[in-house]
Amino acid sequence: MTSPIHIIEVAPRDGLQNETRFVPTATKVAFVDALSATGLREIEVSAFVSPKWLPQLRDAEQVFAAIQRRPGVVYSALVPNQRGLLRAATSKVDKIAVLCAASAAFTQSNLNTDIATSLQRCREITRAATMPVRGYVSTAFHCPFTGPVEPTAVLAVVEPLLEMGCSEVAISDTVGSATPDDVARLLQRLLARFPAHLFALHMHDRDGHAEANCRRAAAFGITRFDGAVTGRSGCPYAPGAGGNVATLALAQAFADCTALDQQALERAAAPVQSALETAA
């Protein structure tokens, strides 16, 4: 029997954070509400980050206050520090995500610290959180500054994230240059130590391999994949990074294993795509 595939929609957060113009709050709210009606079970709505670093997401509280929460859907947010955690708790976020990276150079560029300190920050947030916590491992395959990342470096970050209580770890191809063989090589190492249900795959698509990467991961028993229905944006601190793998591409690739309404996904994306194109 084929295992169900769960797609986590990250467009309202990761799909908007690197855009040059601000998408109006009302458009974001309508976007999340429309996504809630597509069969998705989890939507990453925003990030409780300083507007200095991610001005596009400066309205996180307003968005969470206005969305219509559908029963059975998890509404999550990225949280970088204790202040962000307090904001998330006040906004009644269902689940939070903390962020670290397997590359020291990227950690310094993105988080302005070293890997050990970033993990300590994650540990403090996870211990204080009253909701489930996801751990993101950025640059799990390639660093935009130093090149390929070895699986041992990823393991060195994954293990403490799980030990501190993260309910899942999202293995992230931040740049979008990973190949299916890269995915297999890393998963062989990870799954020799930990069960597959603890992991999700977060693929970007600079080089056109993202969908094939997800298929290869599914062959290893991974059943959770991040997608952005807009198929764009990404990390503003990763030079040359590609946009997120498109949710529709994943829904089509795993059509027999998901229950997503593909037409509803297209309708949900249209107003945001229009807003971004108008802004451009």
C-alpha positions in Angstrom: 0.0 0.0 0.0 1.3 3.4 -1.0 1.9 5.8 2.0 0.0 9.1 2.0 2.1 12.1 1.0 1.6 15.3 2.9 2.5 18.6 1.3 3.2 21.6 3.6 2.4 24.9 2.0 5.1 27.5 2.6 4.2 30.1 0.0 2.7 32.6 2.5 6.1 32.7 4.3 9.0 31.3 2.2 7.2 32.2 -1.0 6.9 35.9 -0.1 9.9 36.7 2.1 12.3 37.5 -0.7 10.0 39.5 -2.9 10.9 43.1 -3.4 7.5 44.6 -2.8 5.1 44.3 0.0 2.0 42.1 -0.6 -1.0 43.7 1.1 -2.2 42.1 4.4 -5.7 41.6 3.0 -4.3 39.7 0.0 -2.2 37.5 2.3 -5.2 36.7 4.5 -7.3 35.8 1.4 -4.4 33.7 0.2 -4.2 31.7 3.4 -8.0 31.3 3.5 -8.1 30.0 -0.1 -5.2 27.6 0.6 -7.2 26.3 3.6 -9.9 25.1 1.2 -7.6 23.0 -1.0 -7.1 19.9 1.2 -3.8 21.1 2.6 -3.2 20.0 6.2 -0.5 22.5 7.1 0.2 26.1 6.0 3.3 28.1 7.0 1.6 31.5 7.3 4.4 33.9 8.2 7.5 34.6 10.3 7.8 36.5 13.5 11.0 38.2 12.5 12.2 41.8 12.8 10.8 43.9 10.0 14.4 45.1 9.5 15.3 41.6 8.2 12.1 40.5 6.5 10.0 43.6 5.8 7.6 41.6 3.6 6.4 39.7 6.7 6.1 42.6 9.0 2.3 42.0 9.3 2.5 38.5 10.8 0.2 39.4 13.8 -2.4 41.0 11.6 -2.4 38.0 9.2 -2.9 35.5 12.0 -5.6 37.6 13.6 -7.6 37.8 10.4 -7.3 34.3 8.8 -10.3 31.9 9.0 -8.9 28.8 10.7 -10.2 25.6 9.2 -10.5 22.6 11.6 -7.8 20.0 10.8 -5.4 22.5 9.3 -2.2 23.4 11.1 -1.2 27.1 10.9 2.5 27.5 11.5 5.2 30.2 11.6 9.0 30.6 11.6 10.3 31.9 15.0 14.0 33.1 15.3 14.2 34.0 18.9 12.4 34.3 22.3 10.7 37.6 21.2 9.4 35.8 18.1 8.1 32.9 20.2 6.1 35.3 22.5 4.6 37.0 19.4 3.7 33.6 18.0 2.1 32.4 21.2 0.1 35.6 21.5 -1.1 35.0 17.9 -2.1 31.4 18.8 0.1 29.8 16.3 -0.4 26.0 16.1 3.2 25.1 15.4 6.5 26.9 15.1 9.7 26.4 13.2 13.3 27.2 14.3 16.1 27.6 11.9 19.7 26.5 11.7 22.1 25.5 8.9 24.7 22.8 8.2 27.1 25.4 6.7 29.1 27.6 9.0 29.5 30.3 6.4 25.8 30.4 5.7 25.0 30.5 9.4 27.1 33.5 9.8 25.6 35.2 6.8 21.9 34.4 7.6 21.9 34.3 11.4 25.0 36.4 12.2 26.4 33.7 14.5 28.1 30.3 14.5 26.4 26.9 14.4 26.8 26.1 18.1 25.1 29.4 19.1 22.3 29.0 16.6 21.6 25.5 18.0 21.5 27.0 21.5 19.0 29.6 20.4 16.9 26.8 18.9 17.2 24.8 22.2 16.0 27.8 24.3 13.0 28.4 22.0 12.1 24.7 21.9 12.2 24.3 25.7 10.0 27.3 26.1 7.5 26.5 23.4 4.0 25.2 24.2 3.3 24.0 20.7 5.1 21.5 18.4 8.4 22.7 16.9 9.9 22.0 13.5 13.6 22.4 12.9 14.8 23.6 9.6 18.3 22.6 8.5 19.3 25.0 5.7 22.1 24.4 3.2 21.9 20.6 3.7 23.4 20.0 0.3 25.1 23.1 -0.9 26.3 26.3 0.6 26.3 29.4 -1.6 29.6 30.5 -0.1 31.7 27.3 0.3 30.1 24.8 -2.0 29.0 21.1 -1.3 28.0 20.2 2.3 28.9 16.8 3.6 26.3 14.5 5.2 28.3 14.4 8.4 27.8 18.2 8.7 24.0 17.7 8.4 24.0 14.9 10.9 25.8 17.2 13.4 22.9 19.6 13.3 20.0 17.1 12.9 20.9 15.1 16.0 20.8 18.1 18.5 17.6 19.3 16.9 15.9 16.0 17.6 17.4 15.7 21.0 16.1 19.1 22.0 12.5 18.1 21.1 11.8 19.0 17.5 8.9 16.9 16.3 10.3 16.9 12.7 13.3 18.2 10.8 13.0 19.8 7.4 16.1 19.0 5.3 16.5 22.0 3.1 18.1 22.5 -0.3 18.4 26.3 0.2 20.2 26.9 -3.1 18.3 24.5 -5.3 21.3 22.7 -6.8 20.8 19.2 -5.2 20.4 16.2 -7.5 18.5 12.9 -6.7 21.8 11.2 -6.1 22.7 13.9 -3.5 19.3 13.3 -1.8 19.9 9.5 -1.7 23.4 10.0 -0.3 22.2 12.1 2.5 19.1 10.1 3.3 21.2 6.9 3.5 23.1 8.5 6.3 20.2 10.1 8.1 17.9 7.0 7.9 20.6 4.8 9.2 20.3 6.7 12.5 16.7 8.0 12.6 13.3 6.9 11.3 11.9 8.5 8.1 8.8 10.0 9.8 11.0 12.5 11.6 12.0 14.2 8.3 10.5 16.5 5.7 12.1 17.7 2.5 12.3 21.4 1.7 13.4 21.8 -1.9 14.3 24.8 -4.0 14.5 24.5 -7.7 17.3 26.5 -9.3 18.6 23.6 -11.5 15.3 21.8 -12.3 15.8 18.8 -10.0 13.4 19.5 -7.2 10.5 17.3 -8.3 12.9 14.4 -9.0 14.6 15.0 -5.6 11.2 14.6 -3.9 10.4 11.4 -5.8 13.8 10.0 -4.8 13.1 10.9 -1.2 9.7 9.2 -1.3 11.4 6.0 -2.4 13.3 6.2 1.0 10.0 6.5 2.9 9.9 10.3 3.3 6.2 11.4 3.2 6.4 15.1 4.0 7.4 17.7 1.4 7.3 21.5 1.5 5.9 23.3 -1.6 5.0 26.9 -2.5 2.0 27.2 -4.8 3.6 30.3 -6.3 6.8 28.4 -7.0 9.0 31.4 -6.2 11.0 33.4 -3.6 13.4 31.7 -1.2 16.1 32.9 1.1 17.3 36.5 0.7 20.7 35.6 2.2 21.6 32.8 -0.2 23.0 34.4 -3.4 21.8 32.5 -6.5 19.1 30.5 -4.8 16.2 29.2 -6.7 12.5 29.5 -5.9 10.6 26.9 -4.0 9.4 23.7 -5.7 5.9 24.3 -6.9 3.1 22.8 -4.9 1.2 21.9 -8.1 4.2 20.0 -9.4 4.3 18.0 -6.2 0.5 17.4 -6.2 0.8 16.1 -9.8 3.9 14.0 -9.0 2.1 12.4 -6.1 -1.4 12.5 -7.4 -2.2 9.0 -6.2 -1.0 9.7 -2.7 -2.5 13.1 -1.9 -6.1 14.5 -1.7 -5.3 18.1 -2.9 -7.7 20.0 -5.2 -5.3 21.1 -7.9 -7.8 23.6 -9.4 -8.3 25.2 -6.0 -4.6 25.5 -5.6 -4.4 27.4 -8.9 -7.2 29.7 -7.9 -5.6 30.4 -4.5 -2.3 31.4 -6.1 -3.7 33.7 -8.8 -4.4 36.9 -6.7 -0.9 36.7 -5.1 0.8 36.1 -8.4 -1.1 39.1 -9.8 0.0 41.2 -6.9 3.6 40.2 -7.3 3.6 40.8 -11.0 1.9 44.2 -10.6 4.5 45.1 -8.0 7.3 44.1 -10.4 
